[in-house]
Amino acid sequence: MAQHDLNIANQSFPSFRSDLNNALTALNSNHIGSSRPSSAIAGTIWIDSSVTDTYSIKVFDGTDDLELFSINTSTNAITLPSGVSVTESDPNSIPFAVALGS
């Protein structure tokens, strides 16, 4: 789990460097963890890894964690939340299914 409060405290250099590296690791991993990072504010995107072999990509809206999609890490299948669909309205574009490689 790589989460950090993203608050770099006023501290000695070795502690500062360690704190900064931990914050950058959290940003680089999109705050992956089994729960929302404690520092989340409206607009924070994070990866929920609480379900085995599944990454759920979520955005915190200030109150709730809204799931954008999930990825099965065993099969690499992407699943949209129920009630969400994707349609292509531009007749000149490549169909969505082809773009996804299906």
N, C-alpha and C positions, 0 to 999 in steps of 0.2 A: 504494500500500500504506500503510495507516494502522495501524501497530502501535507499541506503546510498552511499556517494562518496568513502567510504572505506579509507578515509584519516583521520587519527587520529591526530588532531592538538596538538601542545604543549600547554597545558592548566592546570588549577588547577585540583586537584584530583576529586572533585565531577563532574565537567564537562567532564573530561577524562572518568570516569566510565560510564557516560550517553552516551557519544559519542561511546565508545567501545561497549556497550550493543546494541546501535542502529545499528552499523556495523555488529555485530554478528547476530542480528535479520534479517537483510537484506540477509546475507549469508544463514541463516537457511531457509528462505522463497524463496530462489533462485531469489531474486530481483523481486518478483511479483509486477506488476503494469500495468497501462494502456499504458505505453510507455517504451522504452529502458532506463535503468538507465544511468544517465549522466556520470557515471564513467566507462562505458563499454569500453573494449578494445577487440581486436581480440581474439576470443575464449570464451568470456563471454556467459554463458548460462543463460537465464532468462525466466520468465513466463509472457506472455502477457495476462492480464485479461480484455482487453478493450471490449470484446464481452460478453454479459450476458450469464451465464451458460457455458462458454467455457474458458478453459485454453489452450493457444497455446504455446508450448515449442519451444523456438527460440534460435539460436546461432548467435552472432554478428561476422561477418567475417572481421570487420574493416571498412566496407563500408555499408553493408546491413544486415538486420535481416533475417536469413534463417529459415523458419519454419521446424522443425523436425517432429512434429505431433501435433494434438490437442486432447483434452479430453473434452467431453460433461459432465459437472459436475452433470447434472440431470440424465443421463442414464448410465454414466460411459463408454460410447462408445469412442473408440480411432479411429481417422481418420488420414490417411496419406495425405500429400499434393498431388494434382493432378500430375500425371506423375511419381509418386513414387510407386514401387511395391516391394514386398518381396517374394523371392523364396528360396526354400530349396534345396541345392545341395548335401547334405550328405545323402545317402540312409540309413545310419545306425542311423540317429537321429530321434527323435520324430517329426512328422509333425508339422509345425508351428501352424496350426489351433488348434491342440490338446493342444499345449503348452499354447495357449491363452485361452483355455477353451471353444472353440466353437465346 
